[in-house]
């Protein structure tokens, strides 16, 4: 198992001052978290992508490049890269450059996002939500396989005829995970392609994801992918205190900001701190988060920062 931290870069109100965090300060704090994680011996630091005023980071590759220069061993991942609204060529170039800067410590977690802001911003029709993601994923996989010679055609992007995508990453291939919110079709896609699956889980009884994991592995095996390629990860909330009640008291002011605009009451928060994972009676297993996240288990588990 590998352990790590993810940050969504959400901007919260400081409970001590009542003021909203400054994006610059928040970004610098995130860099410091990653440095601390590296020094503590954690395995991965992931950074989310968002395109609204509630978050500080729109392009994870930029702060991750700063983190790469200040760390020596921790792996650096997007969590997630919103592939539906990105150009796969540019995404590969950004993370290949990050891979060179970090001496081969880069990974991409590609997802579809639970937010609509990026679709409006980059002119992607929500009616094409699944089709555009599937096509861009195919292109990213094509580039990843052979960036020196890319020939490809699709509906949503101009064709490429024997073009080169520079620079090449330091690793033979950029590791690519599929960020999954819990829908069966996404689970099947990860298994069919033989991609590691990063399951965003921030609510609900963790035992409820077992059928999804079993289905992922069954589909992947049936498609002929070796078991060591069918890696699994998941994200979840984690906080350590000297006592259980002390930990709840410490984290509640921040947690209720995290789930705005409908923050939990004290009783609702206690329900989410259940032994088997956060419980959301109104949302079932809670696999569709209020803010998109990704991570790993089996090999890797990540916790938000």
GIVENHU-V48944 format. One record per pair of residues at least 6 apart in sequence whose C-alpha atoms are under 8 Angstrom apart, sorted by the first residue. I is the first residue (numbers start at 1). J is the second residue. If there is no record, write none. Layout:
BEGIN
i j
I J
I J
END
This chain:
BEGIN
i j
1 297
1 298
1 299
1 300
1 301
2 42
2 43
2 44
2 296
2 297
2 298
2 299
2 300
2 301
3 42
3 43
3 44
3 296
3 297
3 300
3 301
3 302
4 37
4 42
4 43
4 44
4 45
4 46
4 300
4 301
4 302
4 303
5 34
5 37
5 42
5 44
5 45
5 46
5 302
5 303
5 304
5 305
6 45
6 46
6 47
6 48
6 79
6 294
6 295
6 302
6 303
6 304
6 305
7 30
7 46
7 47
7 48
7 304
7 305
8 47
8 48
8 49
8 50
8 55
8 57
8 79
8 293
8 304
8 305
9 26
9 27
9 30
9 47
9 48
9 55
9 56
9 57
10 54
10 55
10 56
10 258
11 20
11 21
11 22
11 23
11 26
11 54
11 55
11 56
12 20
12 21
12 54
12 254
12 257
12 258
13 19
13 20
13 21
13 257
14 20
14 21
15 253
15 254
23 55
23 56
24 56
26 56
27 56
27 57
27 63
30 305
31 63
31 64
31 66
31 67
33 305
34 45
34 67
34 71
35 67
35 70
35 71
37 45
37 74
38 71
38 72
38 73
38 74
41 74
42 74
43 73
43 74
43 75
44 74
44 75
44 76
44 77
44 302
45 74
45 75
45 76
45 77
46 76
46 77
46 78
46 79
46 295
47 60
47 64
47 77
47 78
47 79
47 80
48 57
48 58
48 60
48 78
48 79
48 80
48 81
48 293
49 57
49 58
49 59
49 60
49 78
49 79
49 80
49 81
49 82
50 56
50 57
50 58
50 59
50 118
51 57
51 58
51 117
51 118
52 117
57 63
60 78
60 81
61 78
61 94
61 95
61 98
64 76
64 77
64 98
65 98
65 101
65 102
68 76
68 98
68 101
68 102
69 101
69 102
72 102
73 105
74 105
75 105
75 106
75 107
76 105
76 106
76 107
77 106
77 107
77 108
77 109
78 107
78 108
78 109
78 110
79 108
79 109
79 110
79 179
79 293
79 294
79 295
80 108
80 109
80 110
80 111
80 113
80 179
80 292
80 293
80 294
81 108
81 109
81 110
81 111
82 110
82 111
82 112
82 113
83 110
83 111
83 112
83 133
83 136
83 137
84 111
84 112
84 119
84 124
84 129
84 132
84 133
84 136
85 118
85 119
85 122
85 124
87 136
88 136
88 137
88 139
88 140
89 140
89 143
89 165
92 140
92 143
92 144
93 165
93 166
93 167
93 168
95 106
95 107
95 108
95 169
95 174
96 106
96 167
96 168
96 169
96 170
96 174
97 167
97 168
97 169
98 106
99 105
99 106
99 169
99 170
99 171
99 174
100 169
100 170
103 170
104 169
104 170
104 171
106 174
106 175
107 174
107 175
107 176
107 177
108 174
108 175
108 176
108 177
109 176
109 177
109 178
109 179
109 198
109 294
110 176
110 177
110 178
110 179
111 178
111 179
111 180
112 129
112 133
112 179
113 292
114 288
114 289
114 290
114 291
114 292
115 291
115 292
116 126
119 125
119 126
132 156
135 154
135 155
135 156
139 152
142 150
142 152
143 150
143 165
144 173
144 174
145 173
147 164
147 165
147 166
147 168
148 163
148 164
148 165
148 166
149 162
149 163
149 164
149 165
150 160
150 161
150 162
150 163
150 164
150 165
151 159
151 160
151 161
151 162
151 163
152 159
152 160
152 161
153 159
153 160
176 195
176 196
177 195
177 196
177 197
177 198
178 190
178 195
178 196
178 197
178 198
179 197
179 198
179 199
179 200
179 294
179 295
180 186
180 187
180 197
180 198
180 199
180 200
180 294
181 199
181 200
181 201
181 287
181 288
181 289
181 292
182 199
182 200
182 212
182 287
182 288
184 212
187 197
187 212
187 213
187 215
187 216
188 215
188 216
188 219
190 196
190 197
190 216
190 220
191 197
191 216
191 217
191 218
191 219
191 220
191 221
191 223
191 230
192 219
192 220
192 223
193 220
194 220
194 223
194 225
194 229
194 230
195 229
195 230
195 231
196 229
196 230
196 231
196 232
196 233
197 230
197 231
197 232
197 233
197 296
198 232
198 233
198 234
198 235
198 294
198 295
198 296
199 232
199 233
199 234
199 235
199 294
199 295
199 296
200 234
200 235
200 236
200 287
200 288
200 289
200 292
200 293
200 294
200 295
201 234
201 235
201 236
201 286
201 287
201 288
201 289
201 293
201 294
202 235
202 236
202 237
202 278
202 286
202 287
202 289
203 236
203 272
203 277
203 278
203 279
203 280
203 285
203 286
203 287
203 289
204 272
204 277
204 278
204 279
204 280
204 284
204 285
204 286
204 287
205 276
205 277
205 278
205 279
205 285
206 276
206 277
206 285
207 276
208 285
209 285
213 232
217 227
217 230
220 226
220 230
221 227
231 298
231 299
232 296
232 297
232 298
232 299
232 300
233 294
233 295
233 296
233 297
233 298
233 299
233 300
233 301
233 302
234 294
234 295
234 296
234 297
234 300
234 301
234 302
235 293
235 294
235 295
235 296
235 297
235 301
235 302
235 303
235 304
236 301
236 302
236 303
236 304
237 303
237 304
238 303
238 304
239 247
239 251
240 247
241 247
248 270
252 269
256 263
256 264
257 263
259 290
259 291
271 278
271 279
271 280
272 278
272 279
272 280
273 279
279 285
279 286
280 286
294 302
295 301
295 302
295 303
296 302
END
